[in-house]
Amino acid sequence: MVIRDRREERIGFQESASYKPSFDIQTDFVMVYGIDESMSKRIKEWKEKGYVVHLMTGVAWGEYQDYLYGKIDGLKHWDEAQKNKHGSHILHGKDIPYMVPTIAYTNFLTERIKAAVDSGVEAIHLEEPEFWVDGGYSEAFKREWQIYYKEPWNPPHESVDAQYRASHLKAYLYKRSLDRLCSELKEYALVKYNRFLRFYVPTHSLINYTQWRIISPESMLIDLPAIDGYIAQIWTGTSRTPNVYEGIRKERTFETAFLEYGMMQELVSGTDRRMWFLHDPIEDNPRYTWSDYRKNYLKTVVASLLHPDISHYEISPWPCRIFEGKYPNKDGTGVEKIPEDYATTLLTVMHTLGNMNQQDISVHGISEKIGVLLSDSMMYQRKIISNEENDSNSRYDGTDANSITKEQDIELLNFSSFYGLTLPLLKRGLWVRPVQLDNMRRFPNYLKDYRLLILSYEFLKPEYPDLHNALAQWVKEGGVLIYVGDDSDPYHKVREWWNTGKHPYHFPREHLFECLGVASGIEQGIYQIDKGILGYLKLSPDECAKSKKGADWLRDMINNSLEHYDQEITLDEKNYFMLQRGPYRIAAVLDESISQEPLEIKGNFVDLFDPSLKVLHHIQLKPDENTLLYDLDYNQTELEVKVIAASSRIEEMNQNENGFEMIVRGPEKMKAVARILCHKKPIEAKLDIGNKSEHISWEWHEQSKTVLLNYIHSSTEITKLIVKW
């Protein structure tokens, strides 16, 4: 573990509360949440504690009652609140509707956020530009429809064409709003303060937004020069959303998180933009126990670490609710605060994440990447749930799955067309990566890292015909494309480029096959395309999720296509993923896989998920288990003092002939541990807090030449750990 400069902004958190020592978790930066009368005071408090300070505020919703009720401009703006087909507002809370991002609303946000710029924040995060599929019925949206499409508004639920066009417009409106808002405020900061202001968009993944039936700009944001990056809002709450694999519907937190983080990575791939991966040790749903939160949190951490191109993290939203909140006991008799050991583990993991910028990456086993092509248009094909009542909060966000009862609605929420193309491979330990179809026209050689791609137009559509030229060229130069689809999707009939031109096509697949040089009416099979291969599986992709037989159809088509391929592509089927990032070993063993055998890991490791940072020589991971280890044998030197892991921020590490000392910082009165590599056995360890000094407990591990230190944080005064030998 290295001493970080806070300016690197490797790890951070968001918080709406004022500074408190009990959740001063000592990251690099903090995102002060919300613009109100206390904002300037909160910004000042966190700055005084040494943090780089950003601001985060909702862009689709917030405490914007002054605007709604006409205190800003004398006009009421409830006509801009999102409405469902029953005429009810879609709400985030009392008097907090999700908004249609009109020009007037964007201007209001711009003026409001200027107060944060005036307070000196270095960056602004515009959270969750969200428009619900169920929306599209407010007067403001009807006006926007007429302006954009130059035709009268059509109720989105009345046809697939109206639904598709409404959703596309919703994404465009938030793109327009963010472009105007960020550009104007960047100019304001430069003109008034000669300060470059950064803008980031915290957003769920395209996968989650599609499954939860929410519209957002997603890859459209790549086209906005005023945006500097994103936060991938992925956590247990999104990743525990049930899906179907081989006919079984259940939560698959690790697998879903793996795909979600992979999807978000595509927003910055090939750009200079920043991406922070989010984790949440709990979640918005307060009904789970601490043990449930812990199990699922660690799954998301491991899933994110298996994407080594990203090394920045939002390690927690709302640390106040983690370290001061109470959640149900296991026995259901009441609620309890966070267990002491879990709090220690959290802090250890959080500070370890600050050291993930490792250049030495190695994958255990063959890591051929299988790309599954996805597009923003997935969001445009989501239907309105049929059994919604005329209530004031008509939406589905994954937390109320049990309230959905109709079989056709549950099937819609499963999003099986996507999971049918990914889980049959992911569950075999294959490195499945979502690939942004739209990026092929943004970046040259975007597909260069892939030799095998899977595509279906049964749940998404290509928004531009030139995408097919790029894809066909990739195949002809030696790529293997597996196309899965039976042309049954009703959204093939929406008014789009493939059926409105001079020479229309019934389906976008027909144009793709024409570019590949094959007839649109060919039978299911495998076809040589110059140096490449087209494998055509004439099947709706959701069939690949409904049974093992369906999953095998996909796997067999891939394997048979590879047999016809001139080059060698080996798919290494196994029941685990394992990756080394510098000294860190990350591994996850899959259930529902080809084997129930545990994964054996041998060597000399420190278990970073263990609150006592145990030294282990033999780790056995069973299905549905995962781990994060520090490899003591990695790049080892004999005469070195090194922090292997600590549940503190480490500052000012100094070594001399009598021992070493370091400054440790963390939340007030919280139990902390540190395992230090050193060449001599200590004789004494103590903690200096201000003018006080006290001995602390420690344990020496002779074989690994490490010492474990146990101490209690004090965030009010400088705390120095001193070890003598």
Salt bridges, closest charged atoms under 4 A:
GLU8 OE1 - ARG10 NE 3.38
GLU9 OE2 - HIS54 NE2 3.11
GLU9 OE1 - ARG198 NH1 2.81
GLU9 OE1 - ARG274 NH1 3.94
ASP28 OD1 - ARG4 NE 3.09
ASP28 OD1 - ARG649 NH1 2.85
ASP36 OD1 - ARG42 NH2 3.07
GLU45 OE2 - LYS41 NZ 2.64
GLU48 OE2 - LYS44 NZ 2.54
ASP73 OD2 - HIS77 NE2 2.84
ASP79 OD2 - ARG143 NH2 2.90
GLU80 OE2 - HIS77 ND1 2.56
ASP95 OD2 - LYS94 NZ 3.95
GLU111 OE2 - LYS114 NZ 2.94
ASP118 OD1 - LYS192 NZ 3.87
GLU122 OE1 - ARG7 NH2 2.56
GLU122 OE1 - ARG198 NH2 3.94
GLU128 OE2 - HIS204 NE2 3.14
GLU130 OE2 - HIS204 NE2 3.86
ASP134 OD1 - ARG213 NH2 2.30
GLU139 OE2 - LYS142 NZ 3.26
GLU144 OE2 - ARG176 NH2 2.92
GLU151 OE2 - ARG165 NH2 3.46
GLU151 OE1 - ARG495 NH1 3.33
ASP161 OD2 - ARG165 NE 3.95
ASP161 OD2 - ARG495 NH2 2.77
ASP223 OD1 - ARG442 NE 2.92
ASP228 OD2 - LYS186 NZ 2.83
GLU246 OE2 - ARG555 NH2 2.94
GLU251 OE1 - ARG240 NH1 2.95
GLU255 OE2 - LYS427 NZ 2.63
ASP280 OD2 - ARG321 NH2 2.75
GLU283 OE2 - ARG240 NE 2.92
ASP284 OD1 - ARG321 NH1 3.12
ASP292 OD1 - ARG240 NH2 2.52
GLU324 OE2 - LYS20 NZ 2.85
ASP341 OD1 - LYS671 NZ 3.44
GLU368 OE1 - ARG451 NH2 2.59
GLU388 OE2 - ARG213 NH2 3.90
ASP397 OD2 - ARG395 NH1 3.02
GLU458 OE2 - HIS492 NE2 3.14
GLU463 OE1 - HIS168 NE2 3.23
ASP466 OD1 - ARG441 NE 3.08
ASP487 OD2 - ARG509 NH2 2.85
ASP489 OD2 - LYS461 NZ 2.51
GLU510 OE2 - HIS506 ND1 3.85
GLU543 OE2 - LYS546 NZ 3.30
ASP552 OD2 - LYS548 NZ 2.79
ASP552 OD1 - ARG555 NH2 2.80
GLU573 OE1 - ARG428 NH1 3.07
ASP591 OD2 - LYS250 NZ 3.16
ASP591 OD1 - LYS427 NZ 2.78
GLU592 OE2 - LYS250 NZ 3.77
GLU592 OE1 - ARG252 NE 2.88
GLU592 OE1 - LYS427 NZ 2.79
GLU600 OE1 - HIS618 NE2 2.30
ASP624 OD1 - LYS299 NZ 3.00
ASP631 OD2 - ARG585 NH2 3.96
GLU651 OE2 - ARG649 NE 3.49
GLU651 OE1 - ARG665 NE 2.82
GLU661 OE2 - LYS720 NZ 3.54
GLU684 OE2 - HIS695 NE2 3.47
GLU702 OE2 - LYS705 NZ 2.79
